[in-house]
Amino acid sequence: MNTPAHLLMGLAACGRPGMKSRNAAAFAGAFLPDATIIAMVLWQGWVMGRTGQQIFGTDYFTEFWQEIFAISNSIPIFLAFAALGLLTRHRWAVAFAGAAILHVLTDIPLHAGDGHPPFWPFSDWTYLSPFSYWDVRYGAAVLAPAEFLLCAGLLIWLWRSYQGVLTRVTIGSCLAIEALFVFAAEAVYGM
């Protein structure tokens, strides 16, 4: 799924109106699995001057990149963090871990050949999905608009639940960026 969809789902599932630290933690947890990818892509593109084709055709699949992604998409690591949060009664830690786990679980069925091992360090197994959230060869022509509709529904629900201006601007921005990914896929993904 696109990062904005994960952010909206993480806030909807693990945030609570009026609980700023918990909401920030849910948002951060939903973002973390993609943070390494975004940072590495930006570094390679802006600093190293590599093209999108070089980044996503070669760099993305190198052992080094895949090991980094395995760590930031590890359900066992997030479960350990949630357990620590429960033991110490830090609800923000549980919200963070819960949103991260939700992110990983919703990515598993939508990565056709470009997924990550969700059970690292215990297993390098990666599900080879027949579906992709971005690749039209694997159903993205249907899945991407469905993801956008999910995000629109989440925006409506979150908008009614959260009254803060910053939160509303953030969730509105998520939907706008999601729309860019879905409806301008040729510009974003080079399809």
N, CA, C and O of each residue as an XYZ file, in Angstrom:
764
protein
N       0.852     -1.182      0.000
C       0.000      0.000      0.000
C       0.892      1.237      0.000
O       2.050      1.201      0.415
N       0.318      2.311     -0.472
C       1.033      3.578     -0.426
C       1.115      4.070      1.014
O       0.233      3.789      1.826
N       2.167      4.795      1.320
C       2.399      5.277      2.680
C       1.215      6.059      3.245
O       0.857      5.829      4.400
N       0.585      6.974      2.497
C      -0.542      7.700      3.090
C      -1.688      6.788      3.545
O      -2.350      7.073      4.543
N      -1.919      5.707      2.823
C      -2.965      4.759      3.241
C      -2.599      4.132      4.577
O      -3.455      3.978      5.448
N      -1.343      3.774      4.743
C      -0.889      3.209      6.016
C      -1.055      4.222      7.152
O      -1.456      3.859      8.257
N      -0.748      5.477      6.879
C      -0.862      6.504      7.915
C      -2.307      6.669      8.372
O      -2.581      6.744      9.570
N      -3.218      6.724      7.425
C      -4.639      6.859      7.776
C      -5.145      5.630      8.528
O      -5.880      5.761      9.507
N      -4.755      4.434      8.075
C      -5.187      3.208      8.759
C      -4.592      3.131     10.162
O      -5.282      2.753     11.109
N      -3.318      3.485     10.299
C      -2.680      3.431     11.611
C      -3.342      4.355     12.607
O      -3.570      3.978     13.756
N      -3.657      5.579     12.168
C      -4.321      6.520     13.062
C      -5.728      6.041     13.399
O      -6.161      6.136     14.547
N      -6.443      5.525     12.398
C      -7.811      5.045     12.634
C      -7.837      3.861     13.595
O      -8.709      3.782     14.460
N      -6.884      2.941     13.446
C      -6.900      1.722     14.257
C      -6.259      1.905     15.627
O      -6.709      1.298     16.599
N      -5.230      2.721     15.723
C      -4.437      2.768     16.964
C      -4.447      4.120     17.664
O      -3.969      4.229     18.793
N      -4.978      5.143     17.021
C      -5.065      6.455     17.651
C      -6.361      6.606     18.425
O      -7.260      5.772     18.318
N      -6.452      7.659     19.194
C      -7.676      7.987     19.932
C      -7.799      9.505     19.990
O      -6.835     10.189     20.332
N      -8.973     10.040     19.659
C      -9.153     11.486     19.753
C      -8.795     12.007     21.141
O      -9.157     11.415     22.158
N      -8.080     13.122     21.160
C      -7.700     13.755     22.420
C      -6.448     13.194     23.069
O      -6.010     13.719     24.093
N      -5.856     12.146     22.509
C      -4.651     11.541     23.096
C      -3.471     11.808     22.155
O      -3.097     10.955     21.350
N      -2.894     13.012     22.274
C      -1.896     13.477     21.320
C      -0.673     12.568     21.226
O      -0.214     12.270     20.124
N      -0.142     12.129     22.351
C       1.062     11.285     22.287
C       0.744      9.933     21.659
O       1.548      9.393     20.899
N      -0.406      9.399     21.971
C      -0.803      8.126     21.365
C      -1.020      8.287     19.860
O      -0.618      7.425     19.079
N      -1.648      9.381     19.457
C      -1.897      9.618     18.038
C      -0.594      9.814     17.270
O      -0.425      9.287     16.170
N       0.311     10.567     17.851
C       1.616     10.772     17.208
C       2.366      9.448     17.097
O       3.020      9.182     16.089
N       2.269      8.624     18.133
C       2.933      7.315     18.114
C       2.313      6.404     17.060
O       3.032      5.691     16.360
N       0.983      6.420     16.941
C       0.319      5.598     15.921
C       0.739      6.046     14.530
O       0.998      5.218     13.657
N       0.804      7.337     14.330
C       1.211      7.879     13.038
C       2.663      7.492     12.731
O       2.981      7.088     11.613
N       3.532      7.618     13.726
C       4.953      7.265     13.542
C       5.118      5.766     13.289
O       5.916      5.363     12.444
N       4.371      4.947     14.015
C       4.447      3.504     13.810
C       3.974      3.099     12.428
O       4.548      2.206     11.805
N       2.925      3.756     11.948
C       2.425      3.471     10.603
C       3.426      3.901      9.536
O       3.463      3.328      8.447
N       4.228      4.899      9.846
C       5.216      5.412      8.886
C       6.522      4.623      8.886
O       7.156      4.480      7.841
N       6.926      4.117     10.033
C       8.259      3.524     10.177
C       8.607      2.456      9.138
O       9.710      2.512      8.593
N       7.740      1.487      8.828
C       8.154      0.482      7.849
C       8.533      1.059      6.481
O       9.349      0.474      5.769
N       7.950      2.196      6.113
C       8.298      2.836      4.839
C       9.402      3.874      4.984
O       9.977      4.299      3.982
N       9.707      4.288      6.201
C      10.690      5.360      6.404
C      12.055      5.005      5.824
O      12.712      5.851      5.218
N      12.480      3.767      6.005
C      13.793      3.387      5.480
C      13.797      3.413      3.958
O      14.771      3.845      3.341
N      12.718      2.956      3.363
C      12.627      2.951      1.901
C      12.665      4.387      1.386
O      13.412      4.701      0.459
N      11.869      5.245      1.982
C      11.808      6.641      1.542
C      13.175      7.304      1.699
O      13.643      7.982      0.784
N      13.816      7.112      2.852
C      15.131      7.720      3.086
C      16.163      7.227      2.079
O      16.940      8.018      1.544
N      16.171      5.933      1.823
C      17.170      5.377      0.905
C      16.908      5.803     -0.534
O      17.852      6.065     -1.279
N      15.647      5.876     -0.935
C      15.308      6.326     -2.285
C      15.691      7.799     -2.458
O      16.273      8.175     -3.475
N      15.367      8.623     -1.471
C      15.723     10.040     -1.556
C      17.244     10.227     -1.616
O      17.742     11.036     -2.399
N      17.967      9.488     -0.799
C      19.430      9.573     -0.802
C      19.986      9.182     -2.172
O      20.792      9.909     -2.753
N      19.559      8.054     -2.670
C      20.067      7.569     -3.953
C      19.689      8.511     -5.099
O      20.488      8.744     -6.007
N      18.473      9.047     -5.051
C      18.016      9.917     -6.131
C      18.591     11.315     -6.063
O      19.137     11.812     -7.048
N      18.474     11.953     -4.913
C      18.871     13.354     -4.808
C      20.362     13.535     -4.579
O      20.971     14.441     -5.148
N      20.953     12.687     -3.755
C      22.368     12.855     -3.418
C      23.270     12.113     -4.407
O      24.260     12.660     -4.892
N      22.917     10.876     -4.695
C      23.767     10.056     -5.559
C      23.429     10.221     -7.044
O      24.189      9.776     -7.904
N      22.307     10.848     -7.345
C      21.945     11.116     -8.729
C      21.492      9.900     -9.531
O      21.555      9.906    -10.760
N      21.035      8.861     -8.841
C      20.574      7.660     -9.545
C      19.149      7.861    -10.039
O      18.361      8.585     -9.430
N      18.836      7.218    -11.140
C      17.504      7.332    -11.729
C      16.529      6.406    -11.001
O      16.935      5.503    -10.269
N      15.260      6.646    -11.215
C      14.243      5.765    -10.645
C      14.407      4.333    -11.110
O      14.212      3.396    -10.336
N      14.766      4.161    -12.380
C      14.989      2.816    -12.917
C      16.155      2.132    -12.200
O      16.068      0.946    -11.883
N      17.239      2.860    -11.941
C      18.381      2.278    -11.227
C      18.011      1.939     -9.785
O      18.393      0.893     -9.260
N      17.270      2.833     -9.163
C      16.903      2.624     -7.761
C      15.973      1.430     -7.618
O      16.240      0.520     -6.833
N      14.861      1.433     -8.391
C      13.862      0.385     -8.221
C      14.138     -0.866     -9.040
O      13.548     -1.918     -8.794
N      15.030     -0.753    -10.007
C      15.390     -1.924    -10.803
C      16.581     -2.683    -10.255
O      16.709     -3.888    -10.474
N      17.456     -1.982     -9.539
C      18.685     -2.615     -9.036
C      18.862     -2.428     -7.533
O      18.876     -3.400     -6.778
N      18.996     -1.173     -7.102
C      19.325     -0.873     -5.699
C      18.353     -1.513     -4.720
O      18.764     -2.108     -3.724
N      17.061     -1.387     -5.010
C      16.009     -1.883     -4.134
C      16.188     -3.361     -3.799
O      15.863     -3.793     -2.693
N      16.702     -4.134     -4.751
C      16.806     -5.580     -4.580
C      18.183     -6.049     -4.104
O      18.437     -7.252     -4.045
N      19.071     -5.113     -3.764
C      20.379     -5.528     -3.252
C      20.225     -6.104     -1.850
O      19.268     -5.798     -1.139
N      21.176     -6.934     -1.470
C      21.128     -7.568     -0.143
C      21.112     -6.524      0.968
O      20.382     -6.677      1.947
N      21.908     -5.467      0.828
C      21.973     -4.423      1.859
C      20.608     -3.762      2.046
O      20.133     -3.627      3.174
N      19.978     -3.351      0.950
C      18.672     -2.703      1.059
C      17.650     -3.654      1.652
O      16.872     -3.263      2.522
N      17.642     -4.893      1.196
C      16.661     -5.852      1.682
C      16.839     -6.140      3.173
O      15.853     -6.364      3.875
N      18.065     -6.137      3.661
C      18.294     -6.336      5.102
C      17.758     -5.159      5.906
O      17.164     -5.354      6.967
N      17.957     -3.963      5.422
C      17.413     -2.780      6.100
C      15.883     -2.849      6.136
O      15.267     -2.591      7.170
N      15.279     -3.200      4.996
C      13.818     -3.291      4.934
C      13.287     -4.399      5.836
O      12.204     -4.271      6.407
N      14.048     -5.489      5.967
C      13.626     -6.596      6.833
C      13.514     -6.126      8.285
O      12.576     -6.498      8.990
N      14.459     -5.317      8.722
C      14.438     -4.815     10.094
C      13.247     -3.893     10.310
O      12.546     -4.009     11.315
N      13.014     -2.979      9.374
C      11.934     -2.003      9.563
C      10.549     -2.568      9.241
O       9.551     -1.859      9.365
N      10.481     -3.828      8.832
C       9.195     -4.495      8.566
C       9.057     -5.774      9.383
O       8.336     -6.687      8.983
N       9.736     -5.849     10.517
C       9.769     -7.060     11.318
C       8.655     -7.097     12.366
O       8.673     -6.334     13.332
N       7.702     -7.980     12.168
C       6.622     -8.145     13.142
C       7.169     -8.570     14.509
O       6.698     -8.042     15.517
N       8.147     -9.503     14.604
C       8.670     -9.851     15.925
C       9.268     -8.660     16.682
O       9.107     -8.558     17.898
N       9.943     -7.775     15.984
C      10.493     -6.582     16.650
C       9.359     -5.712     17.180
O       9.418     -5.226     18.309
N       8.329     -5.519     16.362
C       7.209     -4.684     16.809
C       6.408     -5.352     17.920
O       5.903     -4.669     18.810
N       6.285     -6.682     17.882
C       5.617     -7.391     18.979
C       6.384     -7.229     20.285
O       5.779     -7.044     21.340
N       7.694     -7.297     20.224
C       8.526     -7.099     21.414
C       8.339     -5.684     21.957
O       8.262     -5.484     23.170
N       8.268     -4.716     21.067
C       8.060     -3.330     21.487
C       6.683     -3.158     22.130
O       6.540     -2.447     23.125
N       5.663     -3.820     21.549
C       4.318     -3.761     22.131
C       4.294     -4.404     23.513
O       3.671     -3.881     24.437
N       4.975     -5.542     23.650
C       5.033     -6.219     24.948
C       5.704     -5.329     25.989
O       5.251     -5.244     27.131
N       6.777     -4.674     25.589
C       7.457     -3.748     26.497
C       6.524     -2.604     26.885
O       6.487     -2.189     28.043
N       5.774     -2.101     25.911
C       4.807     -1.042     26.202
C       3.719     -1.489     27.162
O       3.303     -0.723     28.032
N       3.254     -2.726     27.010
C       2.248     -3.256     27.927
C       2.807     -3.427     29.326
O       2.150     -3.089     30.311
N       4.030     -3.956     29.413
C       4.664     -4.164     30.716
C       4.906     -2.852     31.457
O       4.781     -2.793     32.681
N       5.247     -1.821     30.727
C       5.550     -0.532     31.348
C       4.353      0.412     31.360
O       4.442      1.545     31.831
N       3.231     -0.078     30.833
C       1.983      0.697     30.779
C       2.126      1.989     29.980
O       1.548      3.019     30.328
N       2.893      1.917     28.925
C       3.029      3.043     27.996
C       2.141      2.761     26.783
O       2.543      2.060     25.854
N       0.949      3.310     26.807
C      -0.004      3.051     25.722
C       0.483      3.573     24.375
O       0.136      3.026     23.328
N       1.282      4.625     24.405
C       1.800      5.159     23.146
C       2.677      4.120     22.453
O       2.675      4.024     21.225
N       3.436      3.332     23.242
C       4.307      2.306     22.658
C       3.481      1.200     22.013
O       3.857      0.667     20.968
N       2.371      0.861     22.626
C       1.481     -0.160     22.066
C       0.833      0.378     20.788
O       0.695     -0.360     19.813
N       0.436      1.642     20.782
C      -0.147      2.247     19.580
C       0.883      2.286     18.449
O       0.558      2.004     17.295
N       2.108      2.634     18.783
C       3.194      2.673     17.799
C       3.387      1.293     17.173
O       3.390      1.150     15.951
N       3.546      0.293     18.014
C       3.786     -1.068     17.528
C       2.576     -1.611     16.776
O       2.724     -2.272     15.748
N       1.392     -1.335     17.286
C       0.179     -1.812     16.620
C       0.033     -1.243     15.220
O      -0.324     -1.965     14.290
N       0.307      0.051     15.062
C       0.211      0.681     13.743
C       1.284      0.136     12.804
O       1.029     -0.038     11.612
N       2.476     -0.134     13.326
C       3.540     -0.706     12.503
C       3.180     -2.123     12.049
O       3.393     -2.487     10.892
N       2.637     -2.909     12.966
C       2.226     -4.280     12.612
C       1.099     -4.250     11.586
O       1.104     -5.039     10.642
N       0.139     -3.354     11.759
C      -0.946     -3.211     10.782
C      -0.374     -2.862      9.407
O      -0.824     -3.389      8.390
N       0.603     -1.987      9.381
C       1.263     -1.623      8.126
C       1.854     -2.855      7.450
O       1.604     -3.105      6.271
N       2.632     -3.616      8.197
C       3.287     -4.805      7.631
C       2.244     -5.814      7.156
O       2.364     -6.357      6.058
N       1.234     -6.067      7.965
C       0.214     -7.057      7.599
C      -0.570     -6.660      6.345
O      -0.919     -7.520      5.536
N      -0.845     -5.373      6.180
C      -1.587     -4.953      4.992
C      -0.693     -4.861      3.758
O      -1.194     -4.854      2.634
N       0.611     -4.791      3.952
C       1.539     -4.817      2.809
C       1.736     -6.226      2.258
O       1.936     -6.394      1.055
N       1.684     -7.228      3.111
C       2.002     -8.596      2.689
C       1.226     -9.021      1.445
O       1.849     -9.522      0.508
N      -0.092     -8.851      1.379
C      -0.807     -9.348      0.195
C      -0.724     -8.431     -1.030
O      -1.292     -8.752     -2.074
N      -0.028     -7.303     -0.920
C      -0.031     -6.330     -2.009
C       1.352     -6.053     -2.599
O       1.562     -5.014     -3.224
N       2.282     -6.967     -2.404
C       3.627     -6.808     -2.958
C       3.959     -8.007     -3.830
O       4.345     -9.063     -3.329
N       3.806     -7.839     -5.129
C       4.105     -8.906     -6.091
C       5.588     -8.854     -6.452
O       5.988     -8.131     -7.365
N       6.392     -9.619     -5.735
C       7.816     -9.690     -6.042
C       8.676     -8.621     -5.415
O       9.885     -8.597     -5.647
N       8.093     -7.733     -4.626
C       8.902     -6.678     -4.000
C       8.592     -6.526     -2.506
O       8.753     -5.449     -1.932
N       8.147     -7.623     -1.892
C       7.807     -7.599     -0.472
C       9.011     -7.751      0.427
O      10.150     -7.815     -0.036
N       8.746     -7.808      1.711
C       9.787     -7.882      2.731
C       9.499     -9.060      3.661
O       8.344     -9.461      3.804
N      10.531     -9.619      4.294
C      10.305    -10.746      5.216
C       9.701    -10.263      6.546
O      10.404     -9.648      7.347
N       8.425    -10.529      6.788
C       7.759     -9.988      7.973
C       8.162    -10.651      9.295
O       7.855    -10.125     10.365
N       8.835    -11.782      9.233
C       9.178    -12.482     10.475
C      10.680    -12.467     10.769
O      11.179    -13.286     11.542
N      11.394    -11.526     10.144
C      12.824    -11.374     10.414
C      12.994    -11.055     11.899
O      12.184    -10.280     12.406
N      13.932    -11.558     12.615
C      15.122    -12.320     12.218
C      14.925    -13.838     12.244
O      15.877    -14.590     12.033
N      13.704    -14.288     12.501
C      13.460    -15.727     12.620
C      13.296    -16.418     11.281
O      13.470    -17.633     11.178
N      12.960    -15.649     10.254
C      12.741    -16.240      8.938
C      12.983    -15.193      7.852
O      12.685    -14.013      8.037
N      13.519    -15.634      6.733
C      13.690    -14.767      5.565
C      12.553    -14.943      4.573
O      12.590    -14.395      3.472
N      11.528    -15.722      4.970
C      10.393    -15.977      4.100
C       9.715    -14.667      3.722
O       9.496    -13.796      4.563
N       9.387    -14.547      2.443
C       8.631    -13.405      1.928
C       7.501    -13.936      1.067
O       7.723    -14.765      0.185
N       6.304    -13.467      1.318
C       5.147    -13.901      0.539
C       5.238    -13.306     -0.862
O       5.412    -12.097     -1.019
N       5.120    -14.144     -1.863
C       5.104    -13.696     -3.252
C       3.651    -13.557     -3.676
O       3.033    -14.511     -4.149
N       3.131    -12.387     -3.503
C       1.721    -12.136     -3.763
C       1.420    -12.092     -5.255
O       2.262    -11.677     -6.052
N       0.227    -12.518     -5.627
C      -0.193    -12.346     -7.021
C      -0.732    -10.935     -7.292
O      -1.123    -10.623     -8.417
N      -0.751    -10.088     -6.261
C      -1.321     -8.750     -6.372
C      -0.286     -7.674     -6.049
O       0.663     -7.905     -5.300
N      -0.493     -6.500     -6.631
C       0.375     -5.365     -6.374
C      -0.457     -4.105     -6.233
O      -1.423     -3.905     -6.969
N      -0.084     -3.261     -5.294
C      -0.794     -1.999     -5.113
C      -0.378     -0.974     -6.163
O      -1.072      0.025     -6.353
N       0.753     -1.203     -6.855
C       1.250     -0.207     -7.806
C       1.457     -0.741     -9.223
O       1.431      0.041    -10.174
N       1.657     -2.031     -9.390
C       2.001     -2.598    -10.687
C       0.737     -3.095    -11.392
O       0.094     -4.036    -10.929
N       0.387     -2.462    -12.510
C      -0.848     -2.819    -13.219
C      -0.831     -4.250    -13.743
O      -1.889     -4.820    -14.007
N       0.348     -4.836    -13.898
C       0.417     -6.230    -14.345
C      -0.137     -7.182    -13.283
O      -0.450     -8.334    -13.582
N      -0.255     -6.704    -12.053
C      -0.723     -7.533    -10.945
C      -1.944     -6.930    -10.253
O      -2.106     -7.058     -9.040
N      -2.791     -6.281    -11.026
C      -4.075     -5.834    -10.498
C      -4.157     -4.425     -9.960
O      -5.189     -4.051     -9.404
N      -3.120     -3.632    -10.102
C      -3.150     -2.283     -9.531
C      -4.204     -1.384    -10.168
O      -4.650     -0.419     -9.548
N      -4.606     -1.691    -11.399
C      -5.635     -0.875    -12.047
C      -6.953     -0.922    -11.263
O      -7.745      0.019    -11.319
N      -7.180     -2.007    -10.541
C      -8.372     -2.141     -9.694
C      -8.030     -1.835     -8.238
O      -8.781     -1.147     -7.545
N      -6.898     -2.349     -7.786
C      -6.529     -2.201     -6.378
C      -6.216     -0.764     -5.980
O      -6.581     -0.339     -4.884
N      -5.553     -0.015     -6.839
C      -5.194      1.362     -6.488
C      -6.437      2.236     -6.277
O      -6.509      2.938     -5.268
N      -7.415      2.219     -7.188
C      -8.633      2.996     -6.897
C      -9.383      2.500     -5.658
O      -9.985      3.296     -4.936
N      -9.348      1.186     -5.410
C      -9.982      0.653     -4.192
C      -9.267      1.168     -2.950
O      -9.905      1.499     -1.950
N      -7.945      1.234     -3.017
C      -7.169      1.779     -1.901
C      -7.533      3.247     -1.686
O      -7.672      3.690     -0.546
N      -7.686      3.997     -2.766
C      -8.085      5.396     -2.641
C      -9.451      5.518     -1.975
O      -9.642      6.377     -1.114
N     -10.403      4.672     -2.362
C     -11.736      4.706     -1.753
C     -11.668      4.372     -0.265
O     -12.368      4.980      0.544
N     -10.825      3.405      0.092
C     -10.609      3.099      1.507
C     -10.097      4.341      2.235
O     -10.575      4.676      3.319
N      -9.130      5.014      1.635
C      -8.572      6.221      2.249
C      -9.612      7.332      2.373
O      -9.642      8.046      3.376
N     -10.460      7.479      1.364
C     -11.519      8.492      1.428
C     -12.486      8.176      2.567
O     -12.915      9.070      3.297
N     -12.821      6.901      2.711
C     -13.686      6.503      3.826
C     -13.032      6.749      5.175
O     -13.680      7.215      6.112
N     -11.745      6.434      5.270
C     -11.017      6.686      6.517
C     -10.949      8.183      6.812
O     -11.074      8.597      7.965
N     -10.752      8.990      5.773
C     -10.712     10.438      5.975
C     -12.031     10.932      6.561
O     -12.035     11.738      7.491
N     -13.141     10.457      6.024
C     -14.449     10.882      6.533
C     -14.597     10.487      7.999
O     -15.025     11.293      8.825
N     -14.242      9.250      8.315
C     -14.370      8.781      9.701
C     -13.435      9.564     10.626
O     -13.843      9.995     11.704
N     -12.173      9.748     10.199
C     -11.215     10.477     11.026
C     -11.601     11.945     11.170
O     -11.443     12.527     12.243
N     -12.102     12.542     10.100
C     -12.511     13.954     10.133
C     -13.600     14.172     11.176
O     -13.610     15.190     11.867
N     -14.514     13.214     11.286
C     -15.592     13.327     12.268
C     -15.090     13.082     13.687
O     -15.638     13.624     14.647
N     -14.048     12.266     13.816
C     -13.539     11.894     15.140
C     -12.542     12.894     15.706
O     -12.482     13.104     16.917
N     -11.759     13.510     14.824
C     -10.689     14.412     15.260
C     -11.031     15.838     14.875
O     -11.283     16.136     13.707
N     -11.038     16.722     15.872
C     -11.441     18.104     15.633
C     -10.254     19.045     15.432
O     -10.444     20.158     14.942
N      -9.048     18.639     15.790
C      -7.889     19.520     15.721
C      -7.529     19.912     14.299
O      -7.594     19.089     13.385
N      -7.149     21.166     14.113
C      -6.804     21.685     12.792
C      -5.600     20.945     12.220
O      -5.618     20.543     11.056
N      -4.559     20.762     13.020
C      -3.355     20.083     12.533
C      -3.669     18.647     12.105
O      -3.183     18.183     11.074
N      -4.471     17.960     12.888
C      -4.842     16.588     12.532
C      -5.641     16.567     11.240
O      -5.410     15.718     10.379
N      -6.563     17.477     11.103
C      -7.373     17.510      9.888
C      -6.540     17.877      8.658
O      -6.754     17.328      7.577
N      -5.605     18.792      8.819
C      -4.711     19.129      7.702
C      -3.862     17.913      7.340
O      -3.640     17.637      6.161
N      -3.394     17.197      8.337
C      -2.559     16.016      8.105
C      -3.335     14.922      7.377
O      -2.848     14.367      6.392
N      -4.525     14.613      7.849
C      -5.286     13.546      7.190
C      -5.745     13.982      5.796
O      -5.811     13.162      4.880
N      -6.059     15.256      5.637
C      -6.403     15.760      4.305
C      -5.216     15.674      3.358
O      -5.376     15.331      2.186
N      -4.036     15.982      3.857
C      -2.813     15.878      3.047
C      -2.546     14.432      2.658
O      -2.109     14.155      1.541
N      -2.808     13.515      3.574
C      -2.624     12.092      3.263
C      -3.511     11.680      2.091
O      -3.069     10.977      1.183
N      -4.770     12.127      2.121
C      -5.672     11.767      1.017
C      -5.210     12.415     -0.289
O      -5.287     11.788     -1.345
N      -4.734     13.654     -0.233
C      -4.264     14.329     -1.447
C      -3.044     13.608     -2.030
O      -2.952     13.435     -3.246
N      -2.116     13.191     -1.180
C      -0.931     12.476     -1.660
C      -1.327     11.101     -2.194
O      -0.786     10.647     -3.201
N      -2.252     10.449     -1.535
C      -2.759      9.157     -2.017
C      -3.380      9.326     -3.401
O      -3.170      8.494     -4.284
N      -4.139     10.396     -3.590
C      -4.742     10.657     -4.898
C      -3.666     10.840     -5.961
O      -3.813     10.359     -7.085
N      -2.594     11.528     -5.614
C      -1.481     11.702     -6.554
C      -0.911     10.346     -6.955
O      -0.703     10.080     -8.138
N      -0.658      9.485     -5.960
C      -0.120      8.152     -6.255
C      -1.062      7.344     -7.152
O      -0.622      6.683     -8.093
N      -2.341      7.404     -6.854
C      -3.310      6.569     -7.558
C      -3.641      7.120     -8.939
O      -3.661      6.378     -9.922
N      -3.898      8.419     -9.010
C      -4.409      8.979    -10.263
C      -3.329      9.589    -11.152
O      -3.595      9.966    -12.293
N      -2.117      9.682    -10.628
C      -0.988     10.147    -11.449
C       0.115      9.108    -11.413
O       1.299      9.446    -11.379
N      -0.281      7.833    -11.421
C       0.679      6.735    -11.292
C       1.765      6.768    -12.367
O       2.905      6.373    -12.121
N       1.407      7.234    -13.541
C       2.417      7.289    -14.604
C       3.543      8.238    -14.226
O       4.717      7.946    -14.454
N       3.178      9.372    -13.650
C       4.194     10.343    -13.234
C       4.961      9.857    -12.014
O       6.171     10.063    -11.916
N       4.260      9.209    -11.079
C       4.895      8.769     -9.837
C       5.752      7.525    -10.060
O       6.908      7.487     -9.640
N       5.201      6.520    -10.709
C       5.878      5.240    -10.854
C       6.526      5.031    -12.219
O       7.235      4.046    -12.423
N       6.290      5.946    -13.153
C       6.863      5.815    -14.470
C       6.212      4.715    -15.304
O       6.852      4.148    -16.190
N       4.938      4.408    -15.026
C       4.223      3.354    -15.772
C       3.672      3.904    -17.067
O       3.042      3.173    -17.830
